[in-house]
Amino acid sequence: MQAEFDSFRSFDFQNANVHLWVFKKSSSARKYTAHFVRTDQQLIELLKNLVINELNRIIEFSAYTYLAETNENSCLAAPTDETDFDYLKVQVDRPEPECEVRGIKNLKGAEGYLVKFTVNNETIYAVKRSTSTWKTSYPKKFINIVFRDGELAATNDNAFSIEKNFDFYCKGALLFIANKRGFESALEHRAAYIQNFADLQADPAFCSLFTDLQPLIGYVGSNSIQLRRMAIVEQKGIYSRPNFLTTLSQVSANRNWGINFDPHTNKIIACDHTAKTILQVLLDHRLMSEITSNVYDVPDATQI
């Protein structure tokens, strides 16, 4: 990985040929549609400078895992064959003139965009997921572009916007991920989280909490957010603390949380109505204010 990362950082972006593609998810599973968009020289130079600035910032990497995070100077590395990227790559490696965008409708609602940088028969793919339909609410964060005569051009008008960063890059058989959440959303990369949840279900310390795990499994399903939360549940591991069930039973009764317990084993009886509450408890995201004594479900709980 180190050699590929060094090659990625030393790539000659300044002298590369640049091709911009927009892509959407197809109705078929793991399929994409993509259109090539002609760009003027000003936008090409902006895209080159954008990625050069990003690479000046990213000076180290670590292997991608479901719990790994980046810092301001790092990225995560993952093999392409563990993702859907090859399906997208097939689309953007087609001849550009045959796949040119035909009108503004091909741009609206795009899942994201991909920029190909090619020099000396080497190509780096830079990918960004669209957070919406390229809104222009943040002028310092975006490059504004306009579609005119079949070509995208940089402009001061509020037409479309390209963000001044990419979620991930592909060099050879590796992806270098600068924005983990954007990467996971763009490629629906749930495999690691799915495997983690399967491992958690096999953990005796976890499954012994419940009379039946199936209601919780059904609640989590294949939802990326819920799967990520279960990874955090495993990471925190508060369920493995001594007397966890006894403490939870007492607090639930005192606070009227409505969690049901088997009277003989004191195990949790999960159901559709209590699954959300149980997950908040396992995340340690159900907290009480010492000022008001109110109980809150919070999106994050950072210990101080």
WOVENTA-V891772 format. One record per helix or strand of 2 or more residues. SS is the DSSP state (2 for helix, 1 for strand). FROM is the first residue (numbers start at 1). TO is the last residue. If there is no record, write none. Layout:
# WOVENTA-V891772
{{SS:FROM:TO} {SS:FROM:TO}}
This chain:
# WOVENTA-V891772
{{2:2:9} {2:13:15} {1:17:25} {1:32:39} {2:41:57} {1:60:63} {1:74:79} {2:80:82} {2:85:92} {2:96:99} {2:104:106} {1:112:119} {1:122:129} {1:142:148} {1:151:154} {1:160:163} {1:168:171} {1:174:177} {2:180:187} {2:191:201} {2:204:207} {2:214:220} {2:224:236} {2:238:240} {2:244:255} {1:260:261} {1:268:269} {2:275:283} {1:286:288} {1:295:297}}
